[in-house]
C-alpha cells in the first residue's frame, strides 16, 4: 500500500548523520522528506518534484545556501525556505533573509521546533490569498475568474495556471523553465506550447487595454506588473 503524505519537503544538508535522523523524524510525522547533499543536487530534485518547504543548510559544498536561495528567487520560485546555520549573529540572519529565506534556525536545533516551523510555512503558502489584485486586474484563484476593470476575461485552464505563476511572483520575473515545470510538470509540453499560451494570455489580458501587464524580460522570462 502506497503511503499518503501530507507534505513534501526537501532537506539540503551535507551532514549525512543529521540528514538521516531528520528525514526519519519527518517520515514518522507523515511528511515525505527528500534529501540532497548540496545545492546542485537539490536543484536537480526540484526538476522532478514541487516541494511545500525547503530546509536548507547555509554552509554547503559546491553551492552555498545563500547562492541556492538566490537562484530560486531569481527563477521566480517562491517555495518557503528555512535556513539552518551555526551562525546566530543578527547580520548573518539578515543576509539569509535578503537571499530569499523565509525563516532562520541555528544549530543545534530541536526537531519539534523545526517541525512546527515547516507546518507554519506550508500553511502560509497553501492558504495565502485566494484573490490577487494588481491595479485594474483581479484574479480569484478559488473561482478561477479573471477581471480587468469591470470586464470578465476568458482565460483557458493552462493560461490561468500560467497567470497564477506570474501573480505569485509579481513583480519579479519568472523564467520560462520554471513556468514549464510548474504548469506542465513531468509532462513536457509540445514545442512552442508556452509561446502560444503566452500569446493567448497576453491577448486576453492586455489586448484591449493601453496599460500592459505582462512583460517579456529578455534573457530571463516574463513578469506581471504595471508599467511605471
N, C-alpha and C positions, 0 to 999 in steps of 0.2 A: 504493500500500500504506500502510495507516494505521500510524503509528509507535506502538509499545508503550512506555509509560513506566513506570519502576519506582516513581516517586514524583510527587506533585503538590504543589507548594509555591506560596505567594503571596508576592511581593516587593513591599512597600509602601514606596515611595521617590519623593520629588519631584525628585530629581536625575536627569533623563532620560538623560544620558550614562552615568552609573553604572548606572542600571537596565538600559539596553540591553546594556551589556557583561556585566553579571552574568547576565541572562536567557540570553544567548548561551552563556556558560560552562556554565550548568546544562543547557541543551539538549544541548550536546556530551557531557555526562556521562550522557545518557539520562534526565534529570529534567525533567518538564514544569513550567515556571515562568511563572505569570501575573504581570502587573504592574499595580499600582494607584498612582495619583499621590498619593492621600490616603486617610485612614481611611474617609470616607464611600463612596468608590468601592470600597474593599476590602470593606466590609460588603455592598454590592450583589453583588459577585462571589461572596461566600460564601453567598449565597442559592441559587446555581446549582451550586457545587462544594464538596465536602468536601476540604479540604487536609490533607496529612500534617503540614506545618510552615508557620509564617508567619515571614518575615523582615521586621522592622518598624523603620523609622527612628523615632527618638524625636521629632525636630522636624519635624512635618508640618503643612501648611496645613489649615484647616477643622476638623480633629480631630487632636490630638496623639497620639503613640504611646502615651502613658500613658492617655489617655482611651479610645483604641481597645481597649487591653488590658483596662481595667476593664469596658468594655461587654461584651466577650466573656465575661469571667469571671462577670459578673452574670447573663448569659443562660444560664450553665451550660456554656459551650463550653470544653472542656479541650484544644483544639488547642495543641501546643507552640509557644511564641513565642520567637524570638531577636530581641533588641532591639539596634539599631545606633545609636551616637551618637558625637559628637566629645568628649563629656564622659567623663573617666576617673576622676573622684573617687569615693571609696567611697560617699559619701552619695547621689550620683546613681545608682549601681548599686543601692543598697538601695531607692531609690524605684521603680526599674524592676521589681525583683523583687516589691515589695509590690503593684504594679499588676497582677501576674499573669504577668510574663515568666519564662521558664524558663532563659534564658541571655542573656548580655550580651557584646557585642563593640564595641570602639572603632574609629572610623575614623581613618585609612585601614586597611583590613583586607586580608589575603591571601585570595584566593578559595579556595585549598586548605584553609585553616583553616575558613572558613565552610562549605564542602562537608562537611568531616569532622563539624562540629557538627550540621548538618542531618541527616546519616545517623545519628548517635548518637541524636538526639532522636526521629527517626522509628522507630528500632528499639525505643527505650524505650517508646514509646507502643503500637506494634503487638504487642510481646512482653511487655507488662506482666505482669499476672497473669491466669490463666485461672479462678481460684477466688476469689470475693469472699465475705467473711463480715461480717455485721452482726448482732451479738447472736445471736438464735436462727436467723437466716437464713443459708443457704449457697447460693450460686449458682455453678454450674460453667459457664463460658462456652463451653468446648470441647464438653462433652457436652450442653449445653442443658438442664441439670437444675436444679430449684429444690427446696430442702428447708427446712422450718422445724421445729426440734427434730428429731424422727425421722420427721416426716411428709413424704412426697413430694407436692409441689404441682404440679398440672397447669396449665400456662400456655400459651396459644396462641402461635404464632410471632410475631405482632405484639405481643402482650403481653410476650413475652420481650424483644423489641427495645426496647420502652419501658422495661422494668425495667433493661436494661443501660445505657441512657442515664442513668437515675436513679442507678444504682450508681456509675457513673464520676464523677458529680459530688457524690455524697453526702459530707457532709450539706448541701451548698449547694443552693439551689433551682434549678430548671431551668424556663425559660419554655416556654409552650405552643408558641410559634413554633419554638423550637429542636428540641423533640421531634418536631414535624411534619416539619421539614426533614430531620432525621437519620433518622427511621424511614421516611418516605414519599418523600423526595427531591422530584424534579420532578413525580411523580405525585400531585397534590393529592388528599387523601382526601375522601370524601363528608362533607357537613355532619354535625357531631356524632360523627364516627368516633373522634376522640381521647377524647371524653367517654365513649362506650360502652366503648372498650377500657380506659380507666382504671377505670371502674366494675367491669368483669370482673376486672381485675388486682387491684384492692382487695379484691374479694370472695374471690378465691382466696388472696391473701396475708395479709389481716387479718381476714377474716370470722369465723373460728373462734378468734380469739386476743384476749385482753384488751388486750395492748400493741399499739398500731397503729404501723406503719412508714411508710406513705405518708401524706403530709400535703399539704393544699392551702394554698398561700401566697397570700393574697388580693392580686390585682393583679400577681402575678408568675408563678405556675405551680405546680409541685409539688416536693416534696423527699422523700427517703428517709432517714429517720433514726429512732433510738429516742427515744421520749418521755422527757424528763428525769424 
